[in-house]
Amino acid sequence: MGIGGISVWQLIILLVIVVLVFGTKRLRNMGSDLGAAIKGFRKGMDDEKEGKDDSGEPEQLGGDATPSPQTTSEADAEFREKEQGHNKKSQSS
């Protein structure tokens, strides 16, 4: 008896059907893509573990990730100016 009540012969037949449908080249590519994804996931998990100090909290990498209110308002003002210029061009056409 195989996995979950599926016999070995049924698994072999299923494998043959999958190979016939997808082909060996596509299965090889899917396998390598899956392996690369798992490797990247593990590397990301290891990097996250290394990024914590002894207290268990993430380290500060320097700088503030949130923009200052002045920077945000300047960006908003610049966006409004561009939008007004675009609206004037479309109204004059």
Stockholm file with secondary structure:
# STOCKHOLM 1.0

chainA/1-93         MGIGGISVWQLIILLVIVVLVFGTKRLRNMGSDLGAAIKGFRKGMDDEKEGKDDSGEPEQLGGDATPSPQTTSEADAEFREKEQGHNKKSQSS
#=GR chainA/1-93 SS CCGGGCCHHHHHHHHHHHHHHHCHHHHHHHHHHHHHHHHHHHHHHHHHHHTBCTTSSBCCCSSCSSCCHHHHHHHHHHHHHHHHHHHHHHHHC
#=GC SS_cons        CCGGGCCHHHHHHHHHHHHHHHCHHHHHHHHHHHHHHHHHHHHHHHHHHHTBCTTSSBCCCSSCSSCCHHHHHHHHHHHHHHHHHHHHHHHHC
//
